[in-house]
Amino acid sequence: MPFATTQSIMKKWLPEGLFKALYRLASRVYGAWQKTADAAYYAGAYVYYTLILDRKNLRKIKTVRRILPYTMVGRTGLLTTYDAAAGSEKAGLPGCFVECGVARGGSSALMALVARDHRSGRKSWLFDSFEGLPEQTAEDEYQEPLVAMPQDKSASVVAPGYCLGTFGEVESLLFDTLGLDRDNLFMVKGWFDRTLPEHCNKVGDIAVLRIDADWYESTKCCLENLYDNVVSGGRVIIDDYGSVPGCKKATDEFLQKRGLKVSLQFDGRGGCSFAKP
Ligand SMILES: C[S@@+](CC[C@H](N)C(=O)[O-])C[C@H]1O[C@@H](n2cnc3c(N)ncnc32)[C@H](O)[C@@H]1O
């Protein structure tokens, strides 16, 4: 039974205090398990790629590991993002990397690092309110986060402002910590329904469109404004497809409305991606 279903059944039947205590305990156990699994993965992958002298994969593992503290998507989400970005560099696809829903900047930074490593001069566009999530709408069934996020360990509801990463925090990661080139990165602050229509022409061709905005309206707005900019063979990543019902609904409706037959590839943690036909 999926974690979220177990969670909502327990929430319904257990007294509130007991539910919250169990929830916090489960979050801690999950967090500790993730850390252990990550450490084992990196150690194993590092030894293996060193032994077989696979420099490309060693670089990938090191980059993902470096970025991990700045993201909510975890190791698997980062690996998928890295592969999408590196794949478009390898295929020489035109266009930039775009992330809608940046939070503390990890996934966007990862794509920009891939572009830097490939010396492609590829640009990245980062769109976010930098004020955290907006209100859910009726299209979003009530959803508890699977694990509490690092900045609010006690959170048990998805309130507006959740998933906050500030503009300054992301700027500092990109330019001070990682030393990325300011000429190749564009950060746009504001709500998507205003910023995306305003900027879609400036953004131009897109090689990787990463949508990580949780809610129905946010996901819908990203697809409606930016999908047409994605080049043929370019990749669209929908980070919350399998974990947030509203996000899935917005994506399915969009694909259906456009008559798009795409093959969704799942990353095993709720995210999915597809190549634009
Ligand atoms: C789950 S977080 C993104 C996580 C991030 N990609 C990472 O690597 O950690 C979702 C982000 O989407 C942003 N967001 C959601 N809906 C938005 C909207 N309509 N306009 C602007 N930003 C939005 C929130 O501010 C939040 O930073």
The ligand as an SDF file (V2000), in Angstrom:
LIG
                    3D

 27 29  0  0  0  0  0  0  0  0999 V2000
    8.9320   21.2600   -4.3960 C   0  0  0  0  0  0  0  0  0  0  0  0
    9.5420   22.8360   -4.5410 S   0  0  0  0  0  0  0  0  0  0  0  0
   10.7890   22.7130   -5.7950 C   0  0  0  0  0  0  0  0  0  0  0  0
   11.9580   21.8250   -5.4070 C   0  0  0  0  0  0  0  0  0  0  0  0
   13.2060   22.0660   -6.2100 C   0  0  0  0  0  0  0  0  0  0  0  0
   13.0450   21.7940   -7.6060 N   0  0  0  0  0  0  0  0  0  0  0  0
   14.3750   21.2680   -5.6530 C   0  0  0  0  0  0  0  0  0  0  0  0
   15.2290   20.8080   -6.4410 O   0  0  0  0  0  0  0  0  0  0  0  0
   14.4780   21.1440   -4.4420 O   0  0  0  0  0  0  0  0  0  0  0  0
    8.2370   23.6920   -5.3640 C   0  0  0  0  0  0  0  0  0  0  0  0
    8.5560   25.1280   -5.7340 C   0  0  0  0  0  0  0  0  0  0  0  0
    7.5800   25.5730   -6.6620 O   0  0  0  0  0  0  0  0  0  0  0  0
    7.3370   26.9500   -6.4550 C   0  0  0  0  0  0  0  0  0  0  0  0
    6.0130   27.2400   -7.0130 N   0  0  0  0  0  0  0  0  0  0  0  0
    4.9160   26.4270   -7.0150 C   0  0  0  0  0  0  0  0  0  0  0  0
    3.8910   27.0050   -7.6610 N   0  0  0  0  0  0  0  0  0  0  0  0
    4.3420   28.2180   -8.0850 C   0  0  0  0  0  0  0  0  0  0  0  0
    3.7380   29.2820   -8.8340 C   0  0  0  0  0  0  0  0  0  0  0  0
    2.4720   29.2250   -9.2480 N   0  0  0  0  0  0  0  0  0  0  0  0
    4.5040   30.3580   -9.1200 N   0  0  0  0  0  0  0  0  0  0  0  0
    5.7840   30.4400   -8.6880 C   0  0  0  0  0  0  0  0  0  0  0  0
    6.4150   29.4640   -7.9760 N   0  0  0  0  0  0  0  0  0  0  0  0
    5.7000   28.3660   -7.6810 C   0  0  0  0  0  0  0  0  0  0  0  0
    7.4560   27.1180   -4.9470 C   0  0  0  0  0  0  0  0  0  0  0  0
    7.8300   28.4360   -4.6260 O   0  0  0  0  0  0  0  0  0  0  0  0
    8.5440   26.0940   -4.5760 C   0  0  0  0  0  0  0  0  0  0  0  0
    9.7850   26.7170   -4.4820 O   0  0  0  0  0  0  0  0  0  0  0  0
  1  2  1  0
  2  3  1  0
  2 10  1  0
  3  4  1  0
  4  5  1  0
  5  6  1  0
  5  7  1  0
  7  8  2  0
  7  9  1  0
 10 11  1  0
 11 12  1  0
 11 26  1  0
 12 13  1  0
 13 14  1  0
 13 24  1  0
 14 15  1  0
 14 23  1  0
 15 16  2  0
 16 17  1  0
 17 18  1  0
 17 23  2  0
 18 19  1  0
 18 20  2  0
 20 21  1  0
 21 22  2  0
 22 23  1  0
 24 25  1  0
 24 26  1  0
 26 27  1  0
M  CHG  2   2   1   9  -1
M  END
$$$$
